[in-house]
Amino acid sequence: MVTDVAVTWQRSVRNGLDVVELETPASTCSVALHGAQVLSFAPRGEREWLWISPKARWNVGSALRGGVPICFPWFGPHPTERGFPAHGFARTRVWRLAGVDEVAGERLRAVFELGADAQTTPLFPHPFTARTTVIAGDDLQLSFEVENPGSDPFACEIALHTYFAVSDIAAISVEGLGGCGYVDKVAGGARRRQDDGPLHIVGEVDRVYDSAGPLTLVDPGVPRSLRLEIAGGASTVVWNPGPEKARALPDLEPDGFRRFVCIESGNVGDGRIVLPPGGRHLLSARIRGGA
């Protein structure tokens, strides 16, 4: 830890988007108000933990590929409306910065809020209040809380769509999923079971695991390991487009798939949540570094 660095924060503009910059003795972190999306997190003197595509679209209303987009109130394509945006609207709306404060251990906490309005109601006809909290320090802590202030229940899906930076997708492994059942979207939604031992990424991977971890991403090319601990989640999604699909994505370089793996924590598919009137749900993730 760099002990002579003050705990401080400021607002800035990055590629046209309003951004909150968090500075602590242990790390730097930036969060865009667009989507309440974490863009970067790096311990002092270490490599960036998160990845952003060099061809990412930095436009309000567009999905920005990289960092930690928030998927809400559905995951993937809308179940009935093809014209609705993939992964919901939370990641493409501008959130309100509710506040930034210092918490114990020379950490900074930033809170962002989003509520139902005239733009969300045609897509999701329910009142809701959502809150994203980012805590930066020795590690990175994220949480997403949604509350139902209405008089009727509603169902929703949530995911923290984390893009982890890696040295090479062929070299990394993910520990903690051995023996878990999963839905294989590449195979048309077939139900399968993960082999014992770590997961290695070969080609396109798009799996929804019946597991909330904990997981460890091991990257011998850095070298580094990152441990992901989840509370309030029921699902883990592992995604990488592979070489063929990467060539078809306009906001991804043809070989960009080699530089990241998405390990997404949340409540999706059979793990979706139903909130009764007055109910709330909290999903949180903590990412810790290791050698």
KOLTISE-439248 format. One line per field, with one value per residue (C-alpha): chain; residue number from 1; x, y, z; residue in one letter. Coordinates in Angstrom, 2 decimals. Example, Ala and Ser with C-alpha at 12.3 -4.5 7.8 and 13.67 -1.06 7.14 Angstrom:
// residues 2
unit	c(A	A)
pos	c(1	2)
xx	c(12.30	13.67)
yy	c(-4.50	-1.06)
zz	c(7.80	7.14)
code	c(A	S)
This chain:
// residues 291
unit	c(A	A	A	A	A	A	A	A	A	A	A	A	A	A	A	A	A	A	A	A	A	A	A	A	A	A	A	A	A	A	A	A	A	A	A	A	A	A	A	A	A	A	A	A	A	A	A	A	A	A	A	A	A	A	A	A	A	A	A	A	A	A	A	A	A	A	A	A	A	A	A	A	A	A	A	A	A	A	A	A	A	A	A	A	A	A	A	A	A	A	A	A	A	A	A	A	A	A	A	A	A	A	A	A	A	A	A	A	A	A	A	A	A	A	A	A	A	A	A	A	A	A	A	A	A	A	A	A	A	A	A	A	A	A	A	A	A	A	A	A	A	A	A	A	A	A	A	A	A	A	A	A	A	A	A	A	A	A	A	A	A	A	A	A	A	A	A	A	A	A	A	A	A	A	A	A	A	A	A	A	A	A	A	A	A	A	A	A	A	A	A	A	A	A	A	A	A	A	A	A	A	A	A	A	A	A	A	A	A	A	A	A	A	A	A	A	A	A	A	A	A	A	A	A	A	A	A	A	A	A	A	A	A	A	A	A	A	A	A	A	A	A	A	A	A	A	A	A	A	A	A	A	A	A	A	A	A	A	A	A	A	A	A	A	A	A	A	A	A	A	A	A	A	A	A	A	A	A	A	A	A	A	A	A	A	A	A	A	A	A	A)
pos	c(1	2	3	4	5	6	7	8	9	10	11	12	13	14	15	16	17	18	19	20	21	22	23	24	25	26	27	28	29	30	31	32	33	34	35	36	37	38	39	40	41	42	43	44	45	46	47	48	49	50	51	52	53	54	55	56	57	58	59	60	61	62	63	64	65	66	67	68	69	70	71	72	73	74	75	76	77	78	79	80	81	82	83	84	85	86	87	88	89	90	91	92	93	94	95	96	97	98	99	100	101	102	103	104	105	106	107	108	109	110	111	112	113	114	115	116	117	118	119	120	121	122	123	124	125	126	127	128	129	130	131	132	133	134	135	136	137	138	139	140	141	142	143	144	145	146	147	148	149	150	151	152	153	154	155	156	157	158	159	160	161	162	163	164	165	166	167	168	169	170	171	172	173	174	175	176	177	178	179	180	181	182	183	184	185	186	187	188	189	190	191	192	193	194	195	196	197	198	199	200	201	202	203	204	205	206	207	208	209	210	211	212	213	214	215	216	217	218	219	220	221	222	223	224	225	226	227	228	229	230	231	232	233	234	235	236	237	238	239	240	241	242	243	244	245	246	247	248	249	250	251	252	253	254	255	256	257	258	259	260	261	262	263	264	265	266	267	268	269	270	271	272	273	274	275	276	277	278	279	280	281	282	283	284	285	286	287	288	289	290	291)
xx	c(0.00	1.20	0.71	1.40	-1.58	-4.68	-8.16	-9.88	-12.33	-13.37	-15.72	-14.25	-15.19	-13.85	-14.58	-17.65	-19.06	-19.30	-17.04	-16.35	-12.65	-11.84	-8.28	-7.14	-3.68	-4.32	-5.95	-7.55	-11.06	-13.33	-17.11	-19.23	-22.61	-23.69	-24.90	-23.22	-20.58	-17.20	-14.64	-11.38	-9.82	-6.10	-4.13	-1.21	1.73	-0.26	-2.01	-5.61	-8.07	-10.79	-10.83	-12.46	-12.58	-10.51	-13.57	-16.09	-18.95	-18.73	-22.23	-25.09	-27.76	-25.28	-23.84	-20.17	-18.21	-15.97	-15.66	-18.69	-21.99	-25.14	-27.78	-31.30	-34.24	-33.57	-30.48	-29.72	-32.56	-35.95	-38.06	-40.92	-39.95	-37.19	-36.95	-36.10	-32.43	-30.32	-29.53	-32.15	-31.80	-29.83	-26.47	-27.52	-29.20	-27.49	-27.67	-27.72	-24.68	-26.18	-22.90	-19.28	-17.83	-14.83	-15.31	-13.07	-9.72	-9.03	-11.62	-14.05	-17.72	-19.72	-23.49	-25.57	-29.36	-31.86	-35.66	-38.59	-39.51	-41.26	-38.45	-38.32	-42.06	-42.75	-39.98	-40.65	-44.11	-43.27	-42.10	-38.63	-35.72	-32.21	-29.00	-25.42	-22.62	-18.91	-16.28	-12.63	-9.68	-7.44	-10.10	-13.16	-16.64	-19.79	-23.44	-26.75	-29.95	-33.43	-36.61	-40.27	-42.19	-45.33	-48.47	-47.84	-45.00	-42.55	-39.89	-36.48	-32.98	-29.75	-26.12	-22.82	-21.33	-17.64	-14.99	-11.75	-8.52	-6.32	-2.95	-4.37	-7.69	-5.91	-3.71	-6.23	-8.35	-11.40	-11.50	-14.62	-17.06	-16.02	-19.02	-21.58	-24.53	-24.93	-26.98	-24.81	-26.12	-23.62	-25.27	-28.77	-29.50	-28.49	-28.09	-24.60	-22.27	-18.80	-15.93	-14.08	-11.11	-10.63	-12.43	-10.26	-11.67	-11.54	-13.46	-16.80	-18.14	-21.54	-22.64	-25.01	-23.81	-25.98	-23.42	-22.63	-19.02	-16.69	-14.47	-10.83	-9.52	-5.93	-3.77	-0.18	0.74	0.61	0.98	-2.14	-5.17	-8.43	-10.97	-14.64	-16.95	-20.71	-23.65	-27.27	-26.57	-27.73	-25.96	-22.52	-22.20	-18.92	-18.69	-16.15	-17.15	-14.23	-12.58	-15.52	-18.12	-15.54	-15.15	-18.88	-18.97	-18.45	-17.21	-14.58	-11.28	-10.95	-8.42	-9.98	-11.49	-8.00	-7.76	-10.76	-13.09	-16.51	-17.39	-20.85	-22.52	-26.25	-29.76	-30.63	-32.68	-34.08	-32.31	-34.32	-35.94	-39.55	-40.01	-43.27	-44.63	-42.17	-39.57	-35.93	-32.99	-29.26	-26.60	-23.00	-19.59	-16.12	-13.01	-9.74	-6.29	-3.59	-0.18)
yy	c(0.00	3.53	5.19	8.79	8.92	10.68	9.22	11.48	11.55	13.79	13.94	14.01	13.37	10.33	10.02	12.21	10.34	11.68	9.61	9.39	8.83	7.16	7.39	5.48	4.54	0.99	1.51	3.63	3.06	4.84	4.53	6.07	7.54	5.94	2.56	3.07	1.03	0.39	1.13	0.36	-0.90	-1.24	-1.77	0.63	-0.64	-3.49	-4.16	-3.27	-5.94	-5.03	-4.87	-2.40	-2.93	-0.42	-0.20	0.34	2.74	5.70	7.00	7.55	5.03	2.50	-0.56	-0.05	-3.27	-3.80	-3.01	-4.13	-3.47	-4.07	-6.32	-5.50	-6.18	-9.07	-10.96	-11.62	-11.08	-10.08	-13.25	-12.00	-8.72	-9.02	-5.27	-4.59	-4.03	-7.05	-7.29	-4.68	-0.92	-0.35	-0.41	2.28	4.79	7.65	7.02	9.65	9.94	9.75	10.35	9.42	8.91	7.41	4.16	2.29	1.14	4.15	3.01	5.04	4.21	5.62	5.11	5.47	5.37	4.67	4.62	3.94	6.77	7.46	5.75	2.55	1.96	0.92	-1.69	-2.78	-1.75	-1.80	0.80	0.05	1.66	0.41	1.25	0.37	0.69	0.58	0.34	0.70	-0.09	-3.15	-4.98	-4.09	-4.49	-4.10	-4.40	-3.98	-3.60	-3.43	-2.61	-2.99	0.06	-0.92	-2.85	-5.86	-8.39	-8.48	-10.89	-9.74	-10.92	-9.29	-9.78	-8.03	-8.60	-8.38	-8.30	-9.49	-8.56	-11.59	-12.14	-14.74	-16.58	-19.84	-19.63	-18.88	-21.18	-20.71	-22.68	-23.41	-24.71	-28.36	-30.69	-27.89	-28.19	-25.56	-24.46	-24.46	-21.66	-22.48	-25.92	-24.46	-24.53	-28.13	-29.08	-30.31	-30.83	-29.36	-31.81	-31.86	-29.55	-26.05	-24.73	-23.94	-21.77	-23.33	-21.58	-19.88	-20.33	-19.16	-21.06	-20.33	-22.33	-23.35	-21.84	-18.55	-19.48	-18.59	-18.69	-18.01	-16.73	-17.92	-16.17	-17.50	-14.99	-12.00	-13.91	-13.24	-14.84	-13.05	-14.49	-13.67	-13.97	-13.54	-12.97	-12.94	-14.63	-17.95	-18.06	-17.66	-16.96	-17.60	-16.00	-15.51	-15.12	-17.06	-16.12	-16.60	-14.60	-11.93	-11.11	-10.37	-7.94	-4.34	-3.07	-5.80	-6.21	-9.57	-10.85	-9.00	-12.22	-13.24	-10.36	-10.97	-13.45	-12.54	-14.08	-12.77	-13.10	-12.80	-14.17	-15.28	-18.00	-20.35	-18.22	-15.07	-13.35	-12.40	-9.33	-8.95	-5.46	-3.75	-6.46	-5.93	-8.01	-7.36	-8.91	-8.24	-9.26	-8.91	-9.29	-9.97	-10.11	-12.72	-13.69)
zz	c(0.00	-0.79	2.59	1.51	-0.89	0.43	0.34	-2.17	-5.04	-7.89	-10.83	-14.32	-17.95	-19.79	-23.50	-23.02	-20.01	-16.46	-14.23	-10.49	-9.75	-6.41	-5.03	-1.95	-0.62	-1.86	-5.27	-7.95	-9.26	-11.75	-12.14	-14.90	-14.05	-17.32	-16.08	-12.67	-14.49	-12.91	-15.62	-13.87	-10.67	-10.09	-6.88	-6.58	-8.61	-10.18	-13.46	-14.11	-12.95	-15.45	-19.25	-21.63	-25.38	-27.38	-29.65	-26.84	-27.56	-25.19	-25.83	-23.40	-24.32	-25.76	-24.04	-23.17	-23.58	-20.58	-16.89	-14.89	-16.69	-14.63	-16.22	-14.98	-15.09	-17.47	-18.59	-22.25	-24.73	-23.35	-22.95	-25.18	-26.89	-29.47	-29.92	-26.28	-25.40	-24.44	-20.72	-19.80	-19.53	-16.32	-18.12	-20.63	-18.30	-16.47	-12.72	-9.99	-7.75	-4.25	-2.46	-1.82	1.65	3.39	5.29	7.73	6.42	4.16	1.65	-0.43	-0.99	-3.90	-4.13	-7.30	-7.67	-10.45	-10.36	-12.64	-15.00	-18.31	-20.25	-18.20	-17.75	-21.39	-21.04	-17.45	-16.21	-12.51	-9.99	-8.66	-6.86	-7.60	-5.79	-6.77	-4.22	-5.09	-2.34	-3.35	-1.12	-0.79	-2.80	-4.89	-3.45	-5.55	-4.66	-6.44	-4.44	-5.92	-4.03	-5.04	-3.74	-5.66	-4.77	-7.04	-7.14	-10.02	-11.29	-12.45	-13.29	-12.08	-13.06	-12.45	-15.91	-14.93	-17.69	-16.11	-17.88	-18.66	-20.28	-22.71	-22.56	-23.45	-20.35	-17.60	-15.47	-13.24	-10.00	-7.97	-10.60	-10.63	-10.50	-10.95	-13.30	-15.99	-18.98	-22.12	-24.35	-27.09	-27.27	-27.47	-23.75	-23.07	-19.40	-18.57	-15.64	-15.26	-14.92	-11.63	-11.49	-12.94	-16.01	-19.04	-21.83	-25.29	-28.08	-27.48	-23.94	-22.67	-19.55	-16.69	-13.68	-10.73	-8.40	-6.71	-5.99	-4.44	-7.52	-8.28	-11.60	-12.06	-14.67	-14.76	-17.46	-15.07	-12.63	-10.59	-8.97	-8.22	-5.80	-6.33	-3.32	-3.77	-1.45	-2.56	-5.90	-7.31	-10.68	-12.23	-15.94	-17.73	-21.17	-23.90	-27.56	-29.03	-32.33	-34.71	-32.80	-31.89	-35.58	-35.78	-32.83	-34.01	-30.63	-30.25	-32.07	-33.88	-31.34	-28.39	-27.05	-25.93	-23.43	-21.17	-19.56	-18.24	-14.89	-14.08	-10.71	-10.24	-10.28	-13.81	-15.47	-12.86	-10.26	-11.04	-8.10	-7.39	-5.22	-3.28	-2.56	-0.25	-0.89	-1.70	-2.84	-2.37	-4.60	-3.62	-4.89	-3.41	-5.56	-3.74	-5.22	-4.72	-6.03)
code	c(M	V	T	D	V	A	V	T	W	Q	R	S	V	R	N	G	L	D	V	V	E	L	E	T	P	A	S	T	C	S	V	A	L	H	G	A	Q	V	L	S	F	A	P	R	G	E	R	E	W	L	W	I	S	P	K	A	R	W	N	V	G	S	A	L	R	G	G	V	P	I	C	F	P	W	F	G	P	H	P	T	E	R	G	F	P	A	H	G	F	A	R	T	R	V	W	R	L	A	G	V	D	E	V	A	G	E	R	L	R	A	V	F	E	L	G	A	D	A	Q	T	T	P	L	F	P	H	P	F	T	A	R	T	T	V	I	A	G	D	D	L	Q	L	S	F	E	V	E	N	P	G	S	D	P	F	A	C	E	I	A	L	H	T	Y	F	A	V	S	D	I	A	A	I	S	V	E	G	L	G	G	C	G	Y	V	D	K	V	A	G	G	A	R	R	R	Q	D	D	G	P	L	H	I	V	G	E	V	D	R	V	Y	D	S	A	G	P	L	T	L	V	D	P	G	V	P	R	S	L	R	L	E	I	A	G	G	A	S	T	V	V	W	N	P	G	P	E	K	A	R	A	L	P	D	L	E	P	D	G	F	R	R	F	V	C	I	E	S	G	N	V	G	D	G	R	I	V	L	P	P	G	G	R	H	L	L	S	A	R	I	R	G	G	A)
